Amino acid sequence: MESLDEQNDSVSIEVKDSNHPDIWSVEGIARTLRTHLAISKPKAPILSGKSGLRVTVDRRLGPIRPFIATSIVRNVKPSENALKSWISLQEKMDLTYGRKRKRASIGFYQADLVKSPLRYTVANPDDTAFVPLGSTEKMTLREIVEKHPKGIEYGGIISSFKDWPLLIDGEDKVLSLPPIINSNDLGKIGADTKNILVEVTGTNTDTVSNTLKIVVAALAERGGKIHSCTQAYADRGARPVITPDLKSSIKELSVSYANRLLGASFKEDIAIALDINKLDPEWPRIWTLGGLAPETDRHETLAEVMIGLGYQELLTYSLTTPEVFVDKMGIGRENYAELLNPKMSTHTAMRSWLLPSLLNVLRDNTHVDYPQRAFEIGPCVIVRDDGGEQTETRYKIAAVTIHTSAGFTEMRSCLDTLLRSIGLDFEVVPTTQPSFLEGRTGEVTSGQKRLGVVGELHPKIIRAWGLSLPVAAFELEIPPIEVG
């Protein structure tokens, strides 16, 4: 809780460390507090009946944006504050759980103006036009993507396809261009809108379904009655999909199983719920002697050498975005580990190498005097090349120097000193790497194993990071300690 204003009867709560999207709204927080404070027993949202709305789904959406889930919530008790809460929830869900609308996006409509059946189909971006939300002029789909603020922001999700998604009602009125923008006619709700059609489209069926359930549950907290809709997929035969699926179940969960499955995170949630300050402390029943792991000892040795060479140690986040460690490094597409439900748009993937993180720090410190020299030792997550989706964590060390005469010779000298300090036999042979300058780059190997790369960064990479001086760097996988 950030603040409590008793005069205005308001409280300000910041939810920044939650992986529960169901409490990313005023309604969700209120629901949770009622249970936690024993004001009332938890009640799962229920269906009040069928809405009668049917949606047909075009099979051509398969490679574009194949899934849709809809529901109508009737007799909502709206207000200006409620509307702000719903829009805030929509934006947060789209940005984080929906991965900037790539995986899922939400649309609200005036249910009384929409005629069944809806058609979720595709359209030529130059042949179809409507008035987008917040505008007064009719625009083609392509004009929306090129000129409308939301189109400019999210158009890249669909612009590479020949045909684009379109949601139309039974009277051929356009509801929206998913996931970009709603129409101004049907997709504009206000404080007087009591019957709301909620629509979620996306590329992942679980994300789409979960998002719809979270949103309609929030509307139900305002007195709304949830009604189901039917989705008919052309490539699924005659089997309809009814949404939302609000079936609940009670399961017994043993503490030992929870600990084994969820570990410290689950224990932390329980401790917070019970108020950790009220728990009686206990001495551990098992006494152990601790010490540094051999790997940690090696990492400290490497850090001491780098500090002795005049480099400053950094510690950056393991979570980042592909724009940072792929796009800005000029390496094209890379197989990396993505988060299924990131909480922040800047933390959507696990980094696969350290150098981009160091360059990010240099970019933020252009006001500091040069030369600047920094290094980092940290974990990177690598997707295995065995055809599966397994990942493994490898520790790497990276160093970077930036000044008017930074070059290969300086970094090679630093590299030699570093690896000789741990008694490692290695060699450096000429190589090419998209991030580095050809002819000024070397591959570092030890025996038959490739450890990393050393060299001068390519000028286009330097410019991409907003830097103006030569940059030299190396990055190595720290070799494992041989046992025996």
N, C-alpha and C positions, 0 to 999 in steps of 0.2 A: 504494500500500500504506500503510495507516494504522499497523499495528502487527504485530509478530512475537513470539509467545509460544513460545519454544523448550521451556519446561518442560511446557506443556500441548499441545505440538505443534499449534499453531493460528496462523493468520494472518488478519488483518482487512484486507479490501480494500474501498474505496469506489469504486463505479462511478457517477459522477454526470454525466459528459460524454460518454456513449456513445449513439450512435444505432443500436446493434446489440442488439436485444432478445434475440438468441441467447446473449448473455453476461450476462444479468440473473439468473443463477443460479450456484450453486456448480459445477454440472455444466458449464455453458457456459464459465465461466472456466477450469476444469480442461482442457477440450477445447482452448481457445485457447492455453493455456500449453504444453501438450504439443507443439503444432505450432511455436509460436514458439521454444521452447527446444530444438527438434530431438530431443525425446524419442521421438516417433513421427510418422509421416506422417499427414496429415489423412485421416480416413475419414468419408465421408458416411453417415448412417443409412440402413438398408435395410429393406425389408419382408421379414418371415420367412414370410408367408403370409396367407391369408384367415381372418378371424375367424368368418365365417358370420353375423355380425350384420347385420341389414337395418333401415333406418329409412325409414318412409314419411312424406312431408312434405305437410301439408294446404295447398291453394292459398289458403285464407283467411288464411294467415300473410303473404301478399304485402305488404300495407301496414303490417304490424306489426313482424315480425322474420323475414324469409323464409328465411335461410340457416342450415344446420347442417352440421357436419363431425364425424365420430366416428372413433375408433380404439381398439383394445384392445391394451394392452401387457402381455404375460404374463411370468411368472417374474422380476419385479422383485425386487431385493434391498433391501428396505426397512429403515429404521432411524428412530429419533426425529429425528436430524439431517437425514436425507434427506427426511422428511416436512415438516420446517420449511422446507427449501429449496424444495420443490414448492409449498407454500402461499404462500411469499414470492414465487415466480415468478408464481403465479396472480394474486396481488394486484397486483403491479407491472404485469403485462400488462393486466389489467382496467382499471387506473387510467389508464395512459398510452396504450399502443398501442390499447387498446379504448375509449379516451375515456370513462372512468367507466362502462364496460359498455354505452354507447350503441351503439358500433360492433361490439363483440365482447365476449363473456364466456365464462369457462371453468368446466366442471364435472367433478369426479372422482367415480367410482362404483365399487362393488365388482362387478367384471365377473361373478363367479361367481353373484351373486344376481339378475342381470338376464336376463330371458328375451326372446329375439327372437320376432317383430319389434317394434321400437320404433315408436311413433307420435308424431311431432312435430306437434301439432295445436293447436286453440284450445278454450277452455272458458269458460263463464259464471263470472265471479268469485264469484258468490254460491252456485252450485250444486256446486262442487267443493271438496273439503277434503283435507288431509293433514297429517302432523306435520312441521313444518319443522326443518331441521338445528339442533341445539342446544336443542330444545324437547321437551316430553313431551306436550303437548296438541295435538289435531287442530284446525286452523284453516282457515277458508275462504280462498280466494285473496285476497279483499278484506280479511279480517282480518289476513292476513300483511302486506299492503302498509300497512295502517293502524297495526298494533301491533308487528310484528317490527322490530328495529333495522335489518336489511338492507332490509326493505320500506319503511321510512320513508326510508332513504337513497337507494334506487334505484327506488322505486315510480313516480316521475314518468315513467320511460321508457315504461311501458305503461298507466298509469292512465287516459289519455285515450281509450283504445279500448274498444269495447263488450265484446269478447271478448279474453282474454289467452292468451299462449302456454303450452303445457303439454307436458311430455315424459312419456310413459307406456310401460311395457314390455308384452310379450305377454300378461301375466297381469293387465293393467289396474292395475298398481301404479305410483304416481306417482314419477318420478325427480326432477323439479324443476319449478319455476316460473321459466323463463328470463326475464330475466337476474337474478332476485332471490335465490332460495335453493334449495338441494337439499332433498330429503326426508331425514329422519333415519334412515329404514330402509335405503335403497339408496345415499344420497349421502354416507355417512360412511366415510371410509377411515382406517386406522390403520397403525401400524408393522408389523402382521402381514399387511397386504393385499399379496398378491403379483401378482394379476391386476387391472389397473385399466382401467376404461372411461373414456376422455377424450372429452368432448363440448364443442364450441364452437358457440354460436349468435351471430347478429349480423345487421347490415343491409348489410354489405359483403362480397361473396364472397371477395375477395382477402385482406382482413384476417382473416376466419374461417379460411381455408385456411392462411395463414402462421402464425397463432397455434397451430393444431393441430400443425403441423410442428415449431415451436419447442418445444412442451411434450413431445411424444412423443420428440423427440431428447434432451431432458434425462432422461427416464425410461430411455431406452436406455443412457445413460451409467452407469446403476446395474445394468446387466446385463439389462435388459428386452428382450424381443423384440416388435417392432412388427407388428401384424396389421391389415389393412385392413378397412373396413366399407363397406357399400353404402347410398347415399341415393337414394331414388326420389321424385322431385318430380312431383306430380300434374299440374302445368302444363307438364311437359317431355316428355310422351309416355312412351315405354318406355325412354328413354335413362337408365341409372343413372349416378350420380356416385360414383366410388370414392375414398375418402380414407383416409389422407393420400397425396398425390402426392409421392413422394420421389425422382422421377427427377432425376438430376444430369447436367450437361453441362460440357464443358471448352471454354472460348472463349479465343481469343488476343486480348490487349488491348494495343494500341500505346500507348506513353507519350504521344505527341502527341495521340492521341484522348482519352485519359484526362484530360490537362490541359485540353483544350478542353471536355470534357463536365463535369468535376468541379472543375476549377480548384484553388484554394488548399486546399480541404478535403481533397482526395485527397492532395496533396503533404504536408499535415500528418500524415495517417495513416501515410504511408510513413516520414516522418522519425521519428515516435514509435516505429514498429515497429523501425526500424534503430538506435534510440537516437541522438537528435539530438546528444548530447554527443560521439559518436564520429565524426561526419561532418566532413570537412575543409572549412573555409570557402574560398570562392572569391570573388574580386572580380568584380563585374558587368562584363560585356563591353561593355555599352552605357551611355554616360554621358548623362544628361539634366539639364536645368535645370528645377527645380520652382518653383511659385508657387501662390498662392491662386486658386482658380477664382472667377469673378465672382459666382457664387451664394453661395459661402462668404464672400466679402467683404461681400455684402449682409447675410447672416445675422449677421456680427459687428457690423455697423453697427446693426442692429436690437437686438442684445443690449446694446450699449453704451448705447443710448438708454433701454432698460428698466431697466438697472442705475442709470443716472442719475436715473430717476424713483423709485428706492427699492425696486425689485423684485429678488428673489433668483432667480438662474437655477437651474433644475433639469434633470436628465437622467434620464429614466425609461425603462423597457423598452418596446420596440415590441411585444413579445408580451404578450398579456393574455388575458382571457376575456370572452365576450359578457355575462356577468353584470355586469361592470364598465362597459363602454362602451355597452351597450344597455339592459339591465334597470334598473340603478340610475339611468340618466338619463331613464327614462320615455318613451323614444322608440319603444317597441314593436319590431316586427320590422324588421331592417335587413339589407341584402345586404352581407355582409362576407366577408373571406378567412379560411378556416379551414385549419389544418394537418392534413395527412393522418395523420401519426404523431407527435403531440406527446409530448414526454418528461416534461412536468409538467402536472398538472391545472390549474395556474394560468396556463399559457402554451399556450393552445389556438387562439388566433386573432391575426391582426394588427390592431392598433388602426386605426380609421378617423378618429379625432380625438383631440386632446390633453387637452381639459378633464377627462375622467374620471381621467386619470393625476394631474393636479394636485389634484383633489379627494381622491384616494386619499392623497396626501401630507398634505393638511390633516387628514384623518381620523386619521392616525397621529401628528399633532403638536398635539392639542388641549391638551396640557400646557404648550405654549409660549405665552408672552405674546402678546397681540394689540395692535395689528393685525398680521396676517401678509399679505405680498404676495409672489407668486411668478409666474414665467413659464417657458415652455419653447419652444424652437425644435427641431422634429424631424420625422422622416418619418412619414407615414401612408399606409396602403395602401387604395386605393379600387377597388372593383369597377366596371368600366365599365357604362354603361347601354345598350350597343349590342346587348344580347341574348346576348352570348357570356359566357365565363367569364374574360376577360382582366382583369388588374389593372394598376394603375399607381401609382407612388409619388409623392406630392406632399408638399412641405414646408409646414408650417403653424407659426404662432406663436399661443400661447394665454397669457393672463394671468388671474390671479384675485386678488381681495382679500377679506379677511374681517375684519370688526370691527363694532362696534355701529351705525355710521352708513354702512356700505358701500352704495353705490347706483349708479344709472345715470350720474349726473353725473360721478362720480369716474372711472369707466371710460371714458366718452366723452372726457373731457379727456385721459386717457392715450392713447387711440386716436388722437386728433387729432395729438398731439405725435409719436407714432410714425410715422404715415403721411406726415406733412409732412416728416419728416427724410429720407425717400427721394424726396421730390418727387412723390408720387402724388396725382392728383386723385381724389376719392371723395365719396360722399354716404351718409348714413344715413337710412333711411326706416323707419317703423313696420312691424313684422311680428309673427308668432307662431311660437313654437318650443316644443315640449313641455317642454324642460328649463328654460325661462325664464318669468318672470312676465309675463302678458299686460298690455299697456299700458306696460311698462317694458323693452321689447325692440326693438332696431333691426337691420335688415339692412344690411350694409355692401356697397356696390357701387362698381365703378369702370368707367365706360362701360356696356357691356352685360353685364359679368361680375360674378357674385356672388362676393364674397370671403369673407364670413362673417357672424358675428352678435355683438352686444354687448348687455349688459343685466344685469338682476338675476335670479338663480336662483330658481326656484319653491320655496316653502317645503317642498313634499313631497319635492323633490330634496335639499334641505338636510338634512331629517330622515333620508332614506334613507342618507345618508353619515355619520350620527351627529354632525352639526354642530348648533350651537345659536345661531349668530349669522348676521346677513345676509351674503350672498355675492354679489358682482358679478364679472362676467367678460366676456372677449371671446375669440373664436377666429377666425383669419383664415388663408386660404390665401395664402402668400407669392407675389405675382404674379411671373411670369418676367421676366427682364431682356430688354428689347427690343434686338435686335442691329442695329447701324447707326444 
